[in-house]
Amino acid sequence: MRWLASLSAICAIWLCRVSAQTNDSAPALSTCVTNCIFEFIPASGCGADAACLCDSTVYKNAVQKCLQSNCPAKEALLAGRYQSTACGEPVRSEDTTTPRVVWTMFATAAIGVVARLIFRNPYARGHGYGADDWTMLLALIILIPFNAVVHLMAKAGTGRDIWSLEPENITMLLHTFWMEGILYAVLMTIIKVSILLLYLRIWTAGSTDNITFRRACFILIGINIAAGIAVALSVVFECMPISYAWTRWDGEHQGTCIDYSAQSYAISAISVILDLVTFMLPIGKLANLPLSRGKKFGVCFVFALGLLATAASIVRLAYLIRDSTSPNFSLWLAPVATWTSLECNLAVICACLPAMAGLIQKVWNHTCKGKNWSTRRGSTNIDNVRLSSLHTPAQYYDEGGAYRYHSITLPEITKTSLRQQISAEHVDSLRAGRPDKRGYRQNTNEIFLDDGAIEMAPRNSPYEQAFTAQQTSTFRQYGS
C-alpha cells in the first residue's frame, strides 16, 4: 500500500475540469476520497483555487497520507487519475525507451557470442570449445527470456504513473518484475562462472605458479553458485503465498512479504562485490606477463572492460536507493529495469571481447596482408601458422622481427593463428649460428630448436633435419 502515498489531492472543482476536458461526465469519487480531499482544504490556505491546490505540497502530502490510511487501492488510483488530468500534468511514458535499449544490447551480445564461437571453432582454426564457451552460450539463451520479460514490463506500465494504469496492468507489471528478479540471479551467476572457467582454461594446472590462482577461481565459482541460488530462492519466496508478490498491491489479498528494500540492497551489493572480485582477479597475472608496457596495458584493458557491467550494476543500485521508497513504483521501475538489462547484456559482451578481438584480427590479417611468403630476400610473410601446445605452456613475444615460442609458465596458447613479417637475414643468421640444434620440416614455416623454442622460417628451405618425438608432439603445423 506504499504507493498510495503518491496520490495527490483532488477537489470538487477538479471534477468539473475533468468532465470538461473529456467531454463526459466524471464518475463520482468514493466518500473516502472526497472526505480526504475536503478535510485539508482549510489548512491549505487555497480556498477554492484549484491551481493553488495543485501546487500546494503541504496540501498534497496531507491528502496522500489520508488516502493511504483510509481508502482502498483502486479508489485511490481513480483519485490520482483525476488529479493528474485536472491539474494538467503531462502524461509520462517511457515504455518505448526500454525495449529499444534492451534489444539493441541483446543484438550486440548475440554478435559477441557468435564471434566467440566462430573464433574457437576448430574448422576455423580455433582451439576448440571448452566449458567456458558452453556456459556463455547458455547465458545467451537465458538472456532471451530475460530481455523478453523486461520488454513485457515496459508494455505493462514501467515508465508511467501508477494511477494511469489499469488494475490488470499493475498486476502484470509486478508479476513480470518478480520473474525478472529470478532470471537476473540465474543469468549473472552463469556469466560469472563462465568467466572464471575461462581463467582456469588460460592459467592451466601445469604450472606451480598457478596453483593459488586456480584455487581462488574454484572458490569463487562455488561462492557465485551459492549466492545465485540464495538470491533466486529469496526472490521466489519473498512473499507467502508466492502469488502475493504481484497481488498485494490492491489490498484485497492476504499474505506476508519480506522487506523489499532490504532485499534489493542486499542483492545489488552482493552482485557488485562478486563482479569486482571476478573481473579484477586476473589483473595481477596479466600485469606480470613479459610484454611491452603498451601490450600489457592493452591486455589488462580488455579484461578490465568487464567492469562496465559492474558500473551498470552500481547505477542500478543508485536508482534503487533513491526510488525504492517512492510509492509511484511503476514510474521508477523503468530505469531500474533498463539498467538491469544493460548489466546482463554488457556482462555477456565484455566476456566475449577477447574472442571478438581475436576474430577481427584474424579476418584483418587474412584479407589485408596476403597469404603467401614473398620470394624476395628482404621480408617473408608467415600465414596461417597454427600451433597446439599439448603439454607445455607457451608464450610468444616479438624479437628481431620474428615470433619466437618458448616453453614457460604462462598462459597456454593453443592452435593460435599468426601472421607476421620476418627478416630472411635473421633466419639465416640463426641457421648459421646453431646448425646442430635445429630441426626443420619441409614445406612448413617452422624451425624447431632443441631448447623448446621455435623460429618461423620460409617454406621450401634447404635445411631439413629430423624432429625429436617430443618436439613433434609439442608443436604441430596446421597451415596449408
Secondary structure, DSSP 8 states (H G I E B T S, - for coil): -GGGGG-----HHHHHHHHHHHTS------HHHHHHHHHTHHHHT-TT-HHHHHH-HHHHHHHHHHHHHHS-HHHHHHHHHHHHHHTT------TTHHHHHHHHHHHHHHHHHHHHHHHH-GGGT-----HHHHHHHHHHHHHHHHHHHHHHHHHHTTTS-GGGS-HHHHHHHHHHHHHHHHHHHHHHHHHHHHHHHHHHHHS-TT-GGGHHHHHHHHHHHHHHHHHHHHHHHHHHTSEESTTHHHHGGGS-S--EE--HHHHHHHHHHHHHHHHHHHHHTTHHHHHTSSS-HHHHHHHHHHHHTTHHHHHHHHHHHHHHHHHTT-S-HHHHHHHHHHHHHHHHHHHHHHHHHHHHHHHHHHHHHHHHS-SS--SSSS-EEEEEEEEE-SSS-EEEEEETTEEEEEE-SS---EEEEEEEEE-HHHHHHHHHH-TTSEEE-TTSSEEEETTS-EEE--TT-S--B---HHHHHH------
